Amino acid sequence: MNEWPTYTRAPAVAFVDVDGTLLAQTTTYLFARILRRRGLIKRSFVLRAMYHGLQHRFGHLDYGRLVAFGLRSIATIPTVELERIAYDNFVEFVRPRLYEGVVEHFTALRRAGTAVVLVSSSPGIVIEPLSLFLGCDDTITTPVVIERGRLIGIGDGPACYGEGKLYWAERWAAARGITMDEAVAYADNWSDRALLQRVGKAVVVRPHRRLRRLAHEKGWEIVRPRRPHVSRQRSLGG
């Protein structure tokens, strides 16, 4: 189906993956590309981000290695500058790539009383503009350590990837007295299956073969929203 789901009873919370679920691209790659265009990182970082994006697509990403590499690459850039660039990246490259119906669907969920929480492996700085645009109640990403206005390392707890997404989502729900049975999760990737299997309702978005097969076995809802038309200029980052 192409339509986003409807609910007879609104879930207490929607845990929403970002890359591949809300847009057909990897936000970290888009961010790396704009950093490269501004001369702040080497071309090798963009190529590495592209490579890891492919690994993520097929569920083989070593996310710890990716985060360590990424933080080393941007450690000299002030976080305030990263935040400004992340906003520009959202306006120029992320927002135009959102699947059709994303804004309307999650706006309707919020109005029905569902807390909308983005759960992403991408850095919080990269995701925050999207979270604000969608009016999300919260954003869960891999914790990082900031000292003297610079990102210097990963914080306590697991990375927000694979089983780590379930870990952080459960902590978020427990702190607010919400059971996971009251939650819905939206995701697109095989690596997200732990979270999808733990919630009361799961929605998989444009899944590849393994996740599609699991979704059919579990009776999960499958949606295939249309991709927006992105101009060649934006596609090339010009």
N, CA, C and O of each residue as an XYZ file, in Angstrom:
952
protein
N       0.840     -1.196      0.000
C       0.000      0.000      0.000
C       0.877      1.248      0.000
O       2.042      1.195      0.393
N       0.316      2.364     -0.439
C       1.056      3.620     -0.473
C       0.682      4.548      0.670
O       1.452      5.444      1.015
N      -0.506      4.343      1.270
C      -0.991      5.246      2.298
C      -0.360      4.934      3.647
O      -0.077      3.778      3.962
N      -0.145      5.982      4.439
C       0.296      5.791      5.808
C      -0.855      5.231      6.621
O      -2.011      5.462      6.267
N      -0.583      4.496      7.707
C      -1.659      3.813      8.439
C      -2.544      4.768      9.233
O      -2.160      5.897      9.538
N      -3.725      4.286      9.553
C      -4.635      4.983     10.463
C      -4.900      4.063     11.658
O      -4.729      2.848     11.565
N      -5.316      4.654     12.774
C      -5.510      3.895     14.001
C      -6.885      4.188     14.592
O      -7.311      5.341     14.658
N      -7.569      3.136     15.019
C      -8.837      3.345     15.704
C      -8.597      3.920     17.097
O      -9.415      4.672     17.627
N      -7.465      3.551     17.672
C      -7.050      4.110     18.965
C      -5.616      4.590     18.828
O      -4.727      3.819     18.465
N      -5.396      5.845     19.115
C      -4.072      6.431     18.911
C      -3.045      5.771     19.824
O      -3.306      5.609     21.016
N      -1.890      5.388     19.299
C      -0.814      4.859     20.157
C      -0.344      5.928     21.138
O      -0.484      7.125     20.888
N       0.218      5.469     22.263
C       0.737      6.424     23.244
C       1.961      7.141     22.696
O       2.159      8.329     22.950
N       2.783      6.413     21.943
C       4.007      6.993     21.391
C       4.328      6.309     20.071
O       4.082      5.115     19.897
N       4.880      7.079     19.149
C       5.390      6.532     17.891
C       6.898      6.718     17.869
O       7.392      7.846     17.865
N       7.627      5.608     17.855
C       9.079      5.651     17.719
C       9.400      5.553     16.223
O       9.084      4.555     15.577
N      10.022      6.586     15.693
C      10.148      6.702     14.248
C      11.616      6.757     13.821
O      12.338      7.693     14.164
N      12.040      5.750     13.077
C      13.344      5.770     12.437
C      13.352      6.869     11.374
O      12.287      7.320     10.950
N      14.522      7.302     10.942
C      14.621      8.412      9.983
C      15.085      7.949      8.604
O      14.326      8.021      7.637
N      16.320      7.478      8.510
C      16.904      7.138      7.207
C      16.181      5.966      6.566
O      16.133      4.874      7.132
N      15.619      6.192      5.386
C      14.881      5.152      4.690
C      13.443      5.035      5.122
O      12.641      4.414      4.425
N      13.094      5.618      6.260
C      11.728      5.562      6.772
C      10.971      6.844      6.478
O       9.806      6.802      6.080
N      11.619      7.978      6.669
C      11.009      9.267      6.368
C      11.500      9.845      5.047
O      10.827     10.674      4.436
N      12.655      9.411      4.618
C      13.206      9.884      3.340
C      14.096      8.800      2.754
O      14.644      7.966      3.474
N      14.229      8.828      1.439
C      14.991      7.794      0.738
C      16.451      8.198      0.606
O      16.986      8.284     -0.499
N      17.080      8.442      1.725
C      18.490      8.828      1.716
C      19.018      8.690      3.147
O      18.246      8.566      4.097
N      20.334      8.713      3.279
C      20.968      8.663      4.591
C      21.335     10.081      5.011
O      22.120     10.743      4.332
N      20.781     10.550      6.114
C      20.991     11.933      6.531
C      22.462     12.223      6.820
O      22.941     13.327      6.562
N      23.176     11.239      7.354
C      24.592     11.451      7.631
C      25.367     11.688      6.338
O      26.274     12.520      6.295
N      25.010     10.959      5.293
C      25.666     11.168      4.003
C      25.373     12.563      3.461
O      26.279     13.238      2.971
N      24.115     13.002      3.543
C      23.767     14.340      3.072
C      24.537     15.405      3.852
O      25.000     16.391      3.280
N      24.668     15.197      5.161
C      25.390     16.145      6.002
C      26.881     16.152      5.646
O      27.506     17.210      5.565
N      27.438     14.958      5.436
C      28.846     14.879      5.056
C      29.091     15.589      3.735
O      30.123     16.233      3.547
N      28.150     15.468      2.835
C      28.321     16.082      1.519
C      28.333     17.603      1.599
O      29.119     18.256      0.913
N      27.460     18.174      2.441
C      27.440     19.634      2.550
C      28.682     20.128      3.300
O      29.184     21.212      3.006
N      29.184     19.347      4.264
C      30.434     19.711      4.933
C      31.594     19.710      3.933
O      32.469     20.575      3.971
N      31.578     18.731      3.051
C      32.628     18.670      2.038
C      32.542     19.864      1.088
O      33.568     20.445      0.733
N      31.358     20.224      0.683
C      31.173     21.361     -0.222
C      31.700     22.650      0.398
O      32.139     23.553     -0.315
N      31.657     22.735      1.721
C      32.128     23.937      2.401
C      33.581     23.827      2.842
O      34.090     24.684      3.563
N      34.232     22.775      2.405
C      35.656     22.636      2.659
C      36.022     22.274      4.082
O      37.146     22.533      4.510
N      35.098     21.680      4.829
C      35.331     21.399      6.248
C      35.800     19.972      6.514
O      36.325     19.682      7.589
N      35.615     19.094      5.553
C      36.081     17.714      5.702
C      36.686     17.259      4.380
O      36.506     17.904      3.347
N      37.401     16.150      4.427
C      38.013     15.598      3.232
C      37.004     14.769      2.436
O      35.999     14.301      2.973
N      37.289     14.602      1.170
C      36.421     13.820      0.290
C      36.290     12.385      0.792
O      35.257     11.749      0.583
N      37.323     11.872      1.450
C      37.296     10.494      1.944
C      36.175     10.273      2.945
O      35.638      9.170      3.054
N      35.813     11.352      3.696
C      34.727     11.219      4.667
C      33.403     10.984      3.950
O      32.601     10.156      4.382
N      33.169     11.707      2.857
C      31.932     11.547      2.103
C      31.846     10.139      1.528
O      30.791      9.506      1.571
N      32.960      9.654      0.991
C      32.982      8.307      0.429
C      32.740      7.264      1.519
O      32.053      6.267      1.299
N      33.317      7.511      2.700
C      33.111      6.590      3.825
C      31.644      6.610      4.251
O      31.071      5.559      4.542
N      31.035      7.787      4.290
C      29.620      7.899      4.657
C      28.739      7.170      3.651
O      27.766      6.518      4.030
N      29.081      7.281      2.359
C      28.325      6.579      1.323
C      28.447      5.065      1.501
O      27.463      4.335      1.383
N      29.651      4.611      1.783
C      29.904      3.178      1.990
C      29.108      2.652      3.182
O      28.488      1.592      3.102
N      29.130      3.398      4.284
C      28.393      2.957      5.463
C      26.885      3.020      5.232
O      26.135      2.232      5.808
N      26.437      3.960      4.386
C      25.027      4.001      4.036
C      24.585      2.720      3.341
O      23.489      2.219      3.592
N      25.432      2.193      2.472
C      25.128      0.927      1.804
C      25.138     -0.228      2.801
O      24.299     -1.126      2.733
N      26.092     -0.197      3.724
C      26.116     -1.231      4.759
C      24.836     -1.208      5.592
O      24.267     -2.254      5.903
N      24.385      0.010      5.953
C      23.156      0.141      6.728
C      21.975     -0.431      5.955
O      21.124     -1.114      6.525
N      21.926     -0.153      4.666
C      20.807     -0.631      3.849
C      20.668     -2.139      3.926
O      19.555     -2.665      3.940
N      21.798     -2.837      3.978
C      21.761     -4.300      3.998
C      21.954     -4.883      5.394
O      22.145     -6.088      5.551
N      21.900     -4.005      6.421
C      21.914     -4.482      7.799
C      23.249     -4.976      8.302
O      23.295     -5.818      9.199
N      24.362     -4.462      7.735
C      25.691     -4.940      8.136
C      26.567     -3.839      8.729
O      27.784     -4.003      8.813
N      25.980     -2.742      9.132
C      26.760     -1.592      9.563
C      27.398     -1.806     10.937
O      26.727     -2.213     11.885
N      28.696     -1.529     11.031
C      29.387     -1.465     12.319
C      29.283     -0.010     12.776
O      30.139      0.815     12.459
N      28.232      0.286     13.517
C      27.934      1.687     13.791
C      28.970      2.321     14.725
O      29.256      3.512     14.612
N      29.528      1.539     15.639
C      30.536      2.088     16.534
C      31.731      2.638     15.773
O      32.231      3.717     16.091
N      32.188      1.905     14.776
C      33.314      2.366     13.961
C      32.954      3.623     13.178
O      33.771      4.535     13.045
N      31.728      3.666     12.662
C      31.295      4.834     11.897
C      31.280      6.083     12.771
O      31.767      7.135     12.355
N      30.727      5.979     13.976
C      30.657      7.138     14.873
C      32.047      7.621     15.246
O      32.320      8.821     15.230
N      32.929      6.680     15.584
C      34.293      7.062     15.964
C      34.987      7.793     14.812
O      35.650      8.808     15.025
N      34.832      7.280     13.606
C      35.432      7.925     12.438
C      34.833      9.305     12.210
O      35.554     10.267     11.946
N      33.501      9.398     12.312
C      32.838     10.673     12.080
C      33.225     11.743     13.080
O      33.440     12.895     12.705
N      33.315     11.372     14.351
C      33.681     12.348     15.375
C      35.107     12.843     15.204
O      35.398     14.017     15.433
N      35.991     11.945     14.802
C      37.364     12.378     14.548
C      37.419     13.387     13.400
O      38.236     14.308     13.405
N      36.546     13.199     12.430
C      36.569     14.051     11.237
C      36.033     15.450     11.492
O      36.410     16.390     10.792
N      35.159     15.604     12.481
C      34.546     16.920     12.715
C      34.899     17.501     14.077
O      34.298     18.487     14.504
N      35.867     16.901     14.762
C      36.194     17.318     16.129
C      36.681     18.757     16.220
O      36.574     19.379     17.277
N      37.214     19.293     15.128
C      37.739     20.660     15.170
C      36.689     21.708     14.824
O      36.953     22.906     14.932
N      35.509     21.275     14.413
C      34.462     22.212     13.993
C      33.583     22.553     15.201
O      33.061     21.637     15.836
N      33.400     23.828     15.542
C      32.536     24.199     16.674
C      31.115     23.672     16.478
O      30.584     23.691     15.367
N      30.509     23.204     17.559
C      29.162     22.652     17.441
C      28.160     23.696     16.960
O      27.202     23.353     16.267
N      28.366     24.966     17.314
C      27.433     25.994     16.853
C      27.467     26.104     15.327
O      26.440     26.353     14.695
N      28.644     25.920     14.743
C      28.742     25.945     13.286
C      28.107     24.697     12.685
O      27.438     24.775     11.654
N      28.311     23.556     13.318
C      27.684     22.323     12.853
C      26.160     22.446     12.877
O      25.481     21.967     11.968
N      25.630     23.084     13.910
C      24.182     23.267     14.016
C      23.648     24.138     12.882
O      22.594     23.846     12.316
N      24.373     25.205     12.549
C      23.949     26.071     11.445
C      23.974     25.310     10.117
O      23.063     25.438      9.299
N      25.020     24.524      9.917
C      25.127     23.762      8.679
C      24.048     22.682      8.621
O      23.505     22.404      7.552
N      23.738     22.077      9.761
C      22.683     21.059      9.801
C      21.332     21.650      9.394
O      20.537     20.991      8.724
N      21.079     22.891      9.803
C      19.835     23.549      9.400
C      19.833     23.779      7.894
O      18.834     23.509      7.227
N      20.942     24.274      7.355
C      21.031     24.468      5.904
C      20.855     23.146      5.168
O      20.182     23.084      4.139
N      21.462     22.092      5.699
C      21.346     20.772      5.093
C      19.893     20.301      5.068
O      19.428     19.723      4.086
N      19.190     20.561      6.166
C      17.780     20.167      6.228
C      16.961     20.902      5.168
O      16.186     20.287      4.436
N      17.137     22.212      5.092
C      16.353     23.008      4.148
C      16.656     22.613      2.703
O      15.742     22.462      1.893
N      17.933     22.447      2.385
C      18.341     22.208      0.998
C      18.182     20.761      0.553
O      17.817     20.504     -0.594
N      18.451     19.813      1.448
C      18.581     18.438      0.998
C      17.693     17.422      1.715
O      17.283     16.436      1.103
N      17.386     17.637      2.992
C      16.574     16.656      3.718
C      15.087     16.880      3.464
O      14.387     15.960      3.040
N      14.605     18.073      3.716
C      13.171     18.336      3.551
C      12.661     17.996      2.154
O      11.597     17.388      2.042
N      13.375     18.362      1.075
C      12.859     18.016     -0.252
C      12.775     16.513     -0.516
O      12.092     16.091     -1.449
N      13.464     15.695      0.299
C      13.483     14.252      0.078
C      12.502     13.490      0.963
O      12.432     12.264      0.873
N      11.758     14.164      1.800
C      10.780     13.467      2.650
C       9.742     12.774      1.768
O       9.279     13.333      0.773
N       9.390     11.560      2.146
C       8.361     10.842      1.404
C       7.039     11.612      1.438
O       6.767     12.375      2.365
N       6.242     11.396      0.423
C       4.931     12.043      0.376
C       4.084     11.580      1.561
O       4.029     10.391      1.872
N       3.433     12.525      2.207
C       2.529     12.218      3.308
C       3.160     12.194      4.680
O       2.449     12.056      5.675
N       4.482     12.325      4.770
C       5.157     12.279      6.073
C       4.638     13.374      7.003
O       4.243     13.095      8.135
N       4.637     14.605      6.531
C       4.229     15.730      7.380
C       2.783     15.571      7.816
O       2.468     15.735      8.995
N       1.904     15.252      6.877
C       0.477     15.133      7.195
C       0.213     13.987      8.172
O      -0.585     14.124      9.099
N       0.891     12.853      7.956
C       0.636     11.688      8.801
C       1.058     11.935     10.248
O       0.294     11.665     11.175
N       2.263     12.442     10.441
C       2.736     12.605     11.810
C       2.126     13.827     12.497
O       2.067     13.882     13.726
N       1.681     14.790     11.724
C       0.899     15.892     12.305
C      -0.424     15.367     12.836
O      -0.854     15.741     13.927
N      -1.076     14.493     12.059
C      -2.344     13.900     12.500
C      -2.149     13.043     13.746
O      -2.993     13.045     14.642
N      -1.035     12.308     13.804
C      -0.760     11.498     14.995
C      -0.616     12.375     16.234
O      -1.187     12.076     17.282
N       0.147     13.453     16.109
C       0.334     14.353     17.255
C      -0.990     14.943     17.704
O      -1.254     15.036     18.903
N      -1.816     15.336     16.765
C      -3.119     15.924     17.111
C      -4.036     14.914     17.787
O      -4.936     15.285     18.540
N      -3.798     13.628     17.509
C      -4.597     12.577     18.149
C      -4.077     12.225     19.536
O      -4.676     11.408     20.236
N      -2.965     12.839     19.938
C      -2.423     12.615     21.275
C      -1.237     11.683     21.343
O      -0.785     11.346     22.437
N      -0.717     11.256     20.203
C       0.455     10.379     20.176
C       1.730     11.206     20.271
O       1.901     12.177     19.534
N       2.619     10.823     21.171
C       3.938     11.456     21.233
C       4.776     10.907     20.085
O       4.900      9.692     19.928
N       5.343     11.789     19.292
C       6.168     11.375     18.154
C       7.637     11.570     18.523
O       8.066     12.680     18.838
N       8.397     10.484     18.481
C       9.799     10.493     18.910
C      10.666      9.923     17.796
O      10.504      8.765     17.414
N      11.575     10.720     17.280
C      12.523     10.220     16.297
C      13.581      9.380     17.000
O      14.108      9.782     18.038
N      13.894      8.211     16.437
C      14.907      7.314     16.993
C      15.891      7.021     15.867
O      15.598      6.237     14.964
N      17.049      7.650     15.926
C      17.949      7.600     14.778
C      19.388      7.350     15.180
O      19.839      7.776     16.244
N      20.101      6.650     14.309
C      21.531      6.450     14.517
C      22.333      7.680     14.106
O      23.491      7.818     14.503
N      21.739      8.578     13.318
C      22.443      9.794     12.908
C      22.687     10.703     14.111
O      21.943     10.635     15.089
N      23.707     11.545     14.058
C      23.975     12.450     15.191
C      22.797     13.371     15.481
O      22.067     13.768     14.572
N      22.621     13.704     16.749
C      21.526     14.579     17.144
C      21.543     15.914     16.427
O      20.491     16.449     16.076
N      22.733     16.456     16.207
C      22.845     17.742     15.511
C      22.232     17.660     14.120
O      21.593     18.609     13.665
N      22.420     16.538     13.448
C      21.902     16.360     12.094
C      20.390     16.213     12.093
O      19.717     16.703     11.186
N      19.848     15.540     13.108
C      18.424     15.199     13.148
C      17.550     16.305     13.715
O      16.371     16.390     13.371
N      18.099     17.155     14.574
C      17.285     18.137     15.289
C      16.446     19.041     14.386
O      15.283     19.275     14.716
N      16.960     19.566     13.261
C      16.092     20.402     12.408
C      14.864     19.654     11.901
O      13.779     20.229     11.828
N      15.020     18.388     11.551
C      13.880     17.582     11.111
C      12.893     17.378     12.246
O      11.681     17.456     12.043
N      13.410     17.116     13.446
C      12.551     16.938     14.611
C      11.711     18.186     14.883
O      10.517     18.090     15.168
N      12.338     19.347     14.795
C      11.612     20.606     15.005
C      10.574     20.831     13.916
O       9.457     21.267     14.194
N      10.941     20.535     12.687
C      10.019     20.724     11.567
C       8.769     19.862     11.718
O       7.662     20.321     11.435
N       8.934     18.628     12.158
C       7.790     17.724     12.319
C       7.058     17.932     13.639
O       6.018     17.316     13.875
N       7.593     18.800     14.506
C       6.952     19.033     15.799
C       7.057     17.853     16.735
O       6.159     17.617     17.544
N       8.160     17.097     16.634
C       8.312     15.892     17.448
C       8.414     16.235     18.936
O       8.876     17.311     19.315
N       7.973     15.300     19.754
C       8.029     15.491     21.199
C       9.432     15.272     21.739
O       9.794     15.832     22.774
N      10.223     14.462     21.048
C      11.576     14.193     21.520
C      12.380     13.570     20.381
O      11.831     13.165     19.357
N      13.690     13.503     20.588
C      14.593     12.885     19.624
C      15.576     12.010     20.391
O      16.208     12.465     21.344
N      15.701     10.759     19.976
C      16.637      9.833     20.596
C      17.738      9.524     19.590
O      17.467      9.007     18.506
N      18.970      9.837     19.945
C      20.120      9.537     19.095
C      21.258      9.024     19.977
O      21.144      9.005     21.203
N      22.332      8.618     19.353
C      23.492      8.162     20.117
C      24.033      9.303     20.974
O      24.328     10.375     20.445
N      24.170      9.097     22.296
C      24.689     10.174     23.156
C      26.127     10.511     22.823
O      26.946      9.629     22.565
N      26.421     11.800     22.832
C      27.793     12.256     22.563
C      28.253     13.164     23.698
O      27.441     13.644     24.489
N      29.545     13.392     23.769
C      30.135     14.266     24.782
C      30.617     15.533     24.092
O      31.340     15.473     23.098
N      30.208     16.686     24.630
C      30.625     17.977     24.086
C      31.437     18.709     25.146
O      30.980     18.882     26.276
N      32.626     19.130     24.785
C      33.469     19.921     25.687
C      34.004     21.124     24.936
O      34.496     21.007     23.814
N      33.899     22.286     25.573
C      34.407     23.531     24.986
C      33.874     23.750     23.569
O      34.581     24.202     22.668
N      32.581     23.404     23.416
C      31.933     23.657     22.135
C      32.342     22.734     21.012
O      32.144     23.063     19.843
N      32.922     21.559     21.346
C      33.329     20.589     20.326
C      32.804     19.206     20.705
O      32.706     18.865     21.884
N      32.467     18.412     19.677
C      32.095     17.016     19.894
C      33.380     16.207     20.080
O      34.221     16.172     19.181
N      33.539     15.567     21.222
C      34.813     14.895     21.481
C      34.693     13.378     21.597
O      35.712     12.687     21.586
N      33.474     12.839     21.709
C      33.365     11.391     21.844
C      31.941     10.940     22.084
O      31.007     11.741     22.123
N      31.801      9.631     22.245
C      30.495      9.014     22.479
C      30.219      8.972     23.977
O      31.121      8.711     24.772
N      28.973      9.228     24.358
C      28.577      9.198     25.756
C      28.305      7.787     26.256
O      28.588      6.807     25.567
N      27.762      7.695     27.444
C      27.466      6.401     28.058
C      26.297      5.710     27.363
O      25.413      6.356     26.801
N      26.320      4.389     27.418
C      25.238      3.614     26.837
C      25.540      3.191     25.413
O      26.503      3.663     24.810
N      24.712      2.294     24.870
C      24.967      1.784     23.520
C      24.651      2.821     22.449
O      23.895      3.765     22.681
N      25.241      2.632     21.280
C      24.877      3.462     20.132
C      23.416      3.229     19.781
O      22.886      2.138     19.988
N      22.776      4.247     19.255
C      21.352      4.146     18.919
C      21.205      3.488     17.550
O      20.791      4.116     16.576
N      21.553      2.218     17.508
C      21.517      1.450     16.265
C      21.245     -0.007     16.614
O      21.788     -0.518     17.593
N      20.420     -0.675     15.834
C      20.114     -2.076     16.100
C      19.458     -2.251     17.463
O      18.460     -1.599     17.769
N      20.027     -3.136     18.281
C      19.487     -3.371     19.630
C      19.524     -2.100     20.468
O      18.724     -1.937     21.390
N      20.463     -1.188     20.146
C      20.551      0.067     20.887
C      19.307      0.926     20.743
O      18.948      1.645     21.675
N      18.644      0.871     19.603
C      17.409      1.638     19.439
C      16.338      1.146     20.409
O      15.616      1.943     21.008
N      16.243     -0.173     20.558
C      15.291     -0.728     21.514
C      15.654     -0.318     22.930
O      14.774      0.045     23.710
N      16.933     -0.368     23.276
C      17.386      0.018     24.621
C      16.937      1.431     24.957
O      16.363      1.655     26.023
N      17.191      2.399     24.060
C      16.853      3.787     24.344
C      15.357      4.032     24.290
O      14.839      4.839     25.061
N      14.653      3.355     23.397
C      13.199      3.516     23.329
C      12.535      2.992     24.606
O      11.611      3.620     25.122
N      12.997      1.853     25.115
C      12.433      1.305     26.349
C      12.695      2.231     27.531
O      11.817      2.428     28.371
N      13.889      2.795     27.601
C      14.199      3.745     28.676
C      13.296      4.975     28.592
O      12.791      5.452     29.608
N      13.098      5.482     27.385
C      12.253      6.658     27.193
C      10.825      6.365     27.650
O      10.219      7.166     28.361
N      10.294      5.221     27.243
C       8.923      4.861     27.598
C       8.776      4.626     29.100
O       7.817      5.101     29.710
N       9.713      3.902     29.695
C       9.633      3.589     31.125
C       9.665      4.855     31.967
O       8.973      4.941     32.982
N      10.461      5.843     31.557
C      10.565      7.093     32.311
C       9.255      7.869     32.309
O       9.054      8.758     33.136
N       8.360      7.531     31.376
C       7.089      8.259     31.250
C       5.891      7.378     31.553
O       4.751      7.766     31.297
N       6.144      6.188     32.102
C       5.068      5.294     32.492
C       4.300      4.709     31.322
O       3.117      4.393     31.448
N       4.968      4.563     30.183
C       4.338      4.017     28.979
C       4.878      2.615     28.746
O       6.089      2.402     28.815
N       4.009      1.664     28.476
C       4.469      0.323     28.140
C       4.744      0.243     26.644
O       4.155      0.984     25.856
N       5.634     -0.653     26.261
C       5.955     -0.796     24.850
C       4.781     -1.345     24.047
O       4.713     -1.153     22.833
N       3.865     -2.023     24.717
C       2.661     -2.504     24.024
C       1.774     -1.354     23.563
O       0.950     -1.523     22.664
N       1.944     -0.179     24.182
C       1.162      0.992     23.791
C       1.815      1.782     22.665
O       1.282      2.795     22.209
N       2.977      1.305     22.223
C       3.762      2.051     21.244
C       3.624      1.474     19.845
O       3.285      0.305     19.659
N       3.894      2.324     18.873
C       4.049      1.899     17.486
C       5.453      2.289     17.050
O       5.974      3.318     17.480
N       6.064      1.482     16.208
C       7.389      1.791     15.672
C       7.328      1.792     14.155
O       6.677      0.946     13.539
N       8.019      2.759     13.566
C       8.135      2.864     12.110
C       9.603      2.671     11.750
O      10.464      3.348     12.312
N       9.904      1.776     10.838
C      11.292      1.549     10.441
C      11.335      0.870      9.076
O      10.327      0.370      8.575
N      12.532      0.866      8.489
C      12.672      0.327      7.139
C      13.717     -0.759      7.021
O      13.794     -1.423      5.987
N      14.529     -0.960      8.055
C      15.741     -1.741      7.890
C      15.753     -2.991      8.749
O      15.171     -3.020      9.834
N      16.421     -4.021      8.257
C      16.561     -5.270      8.999
C      17.171     -5.035     10.371
O      16.823     -5.734     11.323
N      18.068     -4.072     10.494
C      18.714     -3.788     11.774
C      17.736     -3.251     12.813
O      18.053     -3.227     14.002
N      16.545     -2.819     12.379
C      15.546     -2.247     13.295
C      14.590     -3.294     13.862
O      13.661     -2.942     14.589
N      14.794     -4.555     13.550
C      13.801     -5.578     13.885
C      13.592     -5.750     15.383
O      12.491     -6.104     15.804
N      14.628     -5.508     16.212
C      14.448     -5.656     17.663
C      13.379     -4.693     18.173
O      12.515     -5.080     18.960
N      13.438     -3.453     17.731
C      12.433     -2.468     18.141
C      11.072     -2.816     17.565
O      10.064     -2.732     18.267
N      11.028     -3.200     16.312
C       9.747     -3.530     15.669
C       9.050     -4.695     16.376
O       7.825     -4.711     16.493
N       9.830     -5.662     16.844
C       9.230     -6.837     17.485
C       8.789     -6.567     18.917
O       8.027     -7.349     19.487
N       9.255     -5.476     19.503
C       8.956     -5.207     20.913
C       7.710     -4.362     21.111
O       7.119     -4.403     22.190
N       7.292     -3.604     20.122
C       6.165     -2.680     20.283
C       4.828     -3.366     19.996
O       4.770     -4.465     19.445
N       3.746     -2.668     20.396
C       2.420     -3.212     20.168
C       2.025     -3.260     18.704
O       1.282     -4.146     18.282
N       2.523     -2.307     17.933
C       2.227     -2.277     16.504
C       3.475     -1.838     15.752
O       4.173     -0.919     16.179
N       3.751     -2.495     14.636
C       4.927     -2.178     13.835
C       4.509     -1.800     12.422
O       3.614     -2.409     11.836
N       5.175     -0.784     11.890
C       4.939     -0.336     10.519
C       6.287     -0.330      9.811
O       7.215      0.353     10.244
N       6.397     -1.079      8.735
C       7.649     -1.113      7.987
C       7.459     -0.335      6.685
O       6.436     -0.456      6.010
N       8.464      0.456      6.357
C       8.375      1.400      5.242
C       9.319      0.977      4.121
O      10.534      0.919      4.309
N       8.752      0.682      2.960
C       9.535      0.298      1.782
C      10.635     -0.708      2.142
O      11.806     -0.459      1.855
N      10.280     -1.837      2.765
C      11.299     -2.774      3.247
C      11.951     -3.560      2.118
O      11.358     -3.777      1.061
N      13.182     -3.978      2.368
C      13.850     -4.907      1.469
C      13.449     -6.335      1.841
O      12.657     -6.550      2.759
N      13.999     -7.295      1.124
C      13.465     -8.655      1.141
C      13.365     -9.279      2.528
O      12.303     -9.779      2.900
N      14.462     -9.258      3.308
C      14.429     -9.947      4.605
C      13.412     -9.340      5.547
O      12.657    -10.065      6.195
N      13.381     -8.013      5.633
C      12.426     -7.370      6.527
C      11.006     -7.529      5.998
O      10.066     -7.692      6.775
N      10.852     -7.484      4.691
C       9.516     -7.685      4.110
C       8.972     -9.075      4.450
O       7.792     -9.233      4.765
N       9.851    -10.079      4.381
C       9.435    -11.440      4.716
C       9.040    -11.533      6.188
O       8.026    -12.143      6.525
N       9.851    -10.922      7.068
C       9.534    -10.934      8.497
C       8.226    -10.199      8.762
O       7.421    -10.639      9.583
N       8.010     -9.087      8.074
C       6.773     -8.318      8.256
C       5.552     -9.153      7.895
O       4.537     -9.109      8.590
N       5.649     -9.909      6.816
C       4.531    -10.781      6.433
C       4.308    -11.866      7.480
O       3.166    -12.195      7.799
N       5.390    -12.422      8.014
C       5.269    -13.468      9.037
C       4.612    -12.933     10.307
O       3.808    -13.621     10.936
N       4.961    -11.699     10.679
C       4.469    -11.113     11.925
C       3.138    -10.379     11.761
O       2.515     -9.996     12.751
N       2.703    -10.182     10.519
C       1.469     -9.440     10.292
C       1.628     -7.942     10.467
O       0.659     -7.245     10.766
N       2.849     -7.438     10.283
C       3.088     -6.004     10.409
C       2.566     -5.269      9.175
O       2.474     -5.835      8.086
N       2.236     -4.023      9.370
C       1.765     -3.213      8.251
C       2.952     -2.774      7.403
O       3.995     -2.377      7.924
N       2.776     -2.852      6.098
C       3.804     -2.425      5.145
C       3.279     -1.235      4.358
O       2.186     -1.297      3.793
N       4.047     -0.155      4.316
C       3.656      1.018      3.540
C       4.767      1.355      2.555
O       5.949      1.152      2.834
N       4.373      1.864      1.422
C       5.334      2.255      0.384
C       5.004      3.660     -0.108
O       4.492      3.824     -1.216
N       5.288      4.664      0.696
C       5.000      6.044      0.292
C       5.814      6.430     -0.934
O       6.911      5.917     -1.153
N       5.277      7.317     -1.709
C       5.958      7.758     -2.929
C       7.134      8.673     -2.590
O       7.098      9.443     -1.630
N       8.163      8.562     -3.401
C       9.291      9.467     -3.271
C       8.964     10.781     -3.982
O       8.344     10.772     -5.045
N       9.375     11.901     -3.404
C       9.133     13.184     -4.071
C      10.080     13.355     -5.253
O      11.115     12.693     -5.333
N       9.722     14.234     -6.152
C      10.626     14.573     -7.238
C      11.651     15.559     -6.700
O      11.294     16.608     -6.165
N      12.927     15.217     -6.845
C      14.018     16.087     -6.402
C      14.741     16.593     -7.647
O      15.156     15.802     -8.494
N      14.890     17.912     -7.756
C      15.528     18.489     -8.927
C      16.953     18.000     -9.058
O      17.586     17.635     -8.066
N      17.461     17.991    -10.281
C      18.836     17.546    -10.512
C      19.832     18.422     -9.759
O      20.854     17.932     -9.278
N      19.535     19.717     -9.657
C      20.446     20.628     -8.952
C      20.578     20.204     -7.490
O      21.687     20.149     -6.958
N      19.437     19.901     -6.831
C      19.497     19.490     -5.425
C      20.105     18.104     -5.305
O      20.823     17.817     -4.347
N      19.819     17.244     -6.271
C      20.351     15.891     -6.219
C      21.876     15.894     -6.277
O      22.527     15.075     -5.629
N      22.441     16.813     -7.052
C      23.892     16.887     -7.173
C      24.527     17.778     -6.113
O      25.752     17.861     -6.019
N      23.697     18.441     -5.317
C      24.241     19.312     -4.284
C      24.734     20.617     -4.829
O      25.595     21.253     -4.221
N      24.199     21.049     -5.995
C      24.649     22.295     -6.591
C      23.921     23.493     -6.077
O      24.203     24.614     -6.499
